[in-house]
Amino acid sequence: MSKNHVPEAATAVVIDSNPLRQRRTKRLLPLHEIEVVGMSSVVERAAEFADIHGCDLLIVALGEDVSA
């Protein structure tokens, strides 16, 4: 960790079945002080990942079928 490291303002788990969108989201969120702490392509694991990582944000890609 560098001396100039600024802690992220929030943490997020990203759920997206498209690997390209996952990578793009992982690169873009830190620009807004959001650290990606977990990723999955399986939408059914969204709640589990959110609990495990204690994230502030749960980002689910548009078009993913979410059933509670």
Order of alpha helices (4+ residues) and beta strands (2+ residues): beta-alpha-beta-alpha-beta
